[in-house]
């Protein structure tokens, strides 16, 4: 039995909230720390120049560190449109819109997306990230 001072396991909604916070902060470390060691993050509608998936927590960390480090884009807000509970324990579907700007011209962008999270023991075991690849490409110019 775990000690009484052991941290509580995060719910899928808590994991989602931390996921969005990591996006706002552009923190690849905070994002990767939400993943199980053997997690898979898939991009079924990938943006040009972006991989189709990451395998493992450290691939998520290095992949997002490279992507966010190379992009001047700043996410100002993640608008949660809806979060859908599913019949499968630990699985939620989140609809959202990412709103931000692209320096130096401060050109605004909005990118809709759908995120399917499979959370096991408070960590993301699998993510399917349906982001609008054309919207991402347009935001990059």
N, C-alpha and C positions, 0 to 999 in steps of 0.2 A: 504494500500500500504506500502511495507517495506521501511524503511528509506534508503536514498541514500548511507549511509555508511555500509549497511548490506552486509555481505560477499556473493559473488556470489555462486550459486549452482554449484557444481563440475559436469563436464560431465563424462560419463562412462569412457572415456579414461584417464581423470585426476584421477579418482578413481582407475583405474587399475595401473597407474604409482605409486600412493601412496601405493597401495597394494604390489607391487614389492619392494618398498623402505622399507616397514615394514618387509618383508621377509629378505632382506639383513641385516637389523639392528636387526633382531630377536626381534622386539618390539611388543609384544602382545597388549600393550595399543594402539599403533599407528594403528595396524590392526583393533582392535575392534572398535576404534573410527570411522572407515569407515562404520560401520554397523548401520542399523536402529535398534531401541530397540527390535522390534519383528522379526528380520531377521532370516533366516534359512540358514545354510551352510551345504551342503550335500557332502559326499564322496562316490560316487557310486562304486568306485574301491578302497576301503579302504585298508590301510596297516595293517598287523598283529599288534594287540594291540592298534589300533586307532579306535575311535568311528565312526559310520556310518553317524553321523550328530551332529551339534550343533544347539540348538534352543535359539535364543535371543543373543543380543550383549554381555551380561555378560558371557554367556556360551562360546562364541567365545573367549573372553578375558581369562577366566580361563583355557579353553582347550588348547589354544596355549601357554599360560604361562607355563602350566605343560609340554606340549610336547617339547617346545623349551628349557625349563629349564632343562629337563632331558637328552637332547641330546647334545653331544659335537660337533655335525656337525656345520660347518660354511659355509654359502652360500656365494660364492665369486661373483657370477654373475647370473642374470636371463636373459637368451637370449630370446628375444621376436622373435618368428618365424613368426607369423602373427596375426593380429587383424582383425576380421571380423565384419563388421556392419551387423545388421539384420533388417528385416522389422518392428520389434517391437521396438518402441521407448524405449530407456534406456537399451536395451539388446545388449551386445557384447559378442563375443567368442574370447578368446585369446589362441593361441598355444604358448607354451614356453618350454624351457629346463632350469632346475635349475642345476647349476654347483657349486661344492663345494669340501670341504675336511673334512675328519674325523680324528681329532687328537686322540691320540698322534702320530700315524704312518703317519699322513698327507696323508692318502689314498684318492685319488680323486674319485669323483662320478659325474654322470650326471643322472638326473631324468627328463624324458619328462612329460609334462602334458597339459591338456586342461582345461580352466576355463571359465565357462559361468556365466556372471554377469548380474543380473537384478538390475538396479540402479533406485531408486525413490527419487526424491528431493535431489539428490546429495549423497545419502547413499545406500549401498548395502542392498537390500531387500531380495535377494536370491542369493546364490552362489552354483554352482555345480562344484566341484573340482575333475576332473578326473586325479589324479596323478597315476603314475606307482608304485603301491604298492610293487611289487617285487623289483623295483629299490630302493625304500626307505628301504626295509628290507635288501637288499644286502649292501647298504651304512652303515647300522647300524652294519653289521657283523653278 
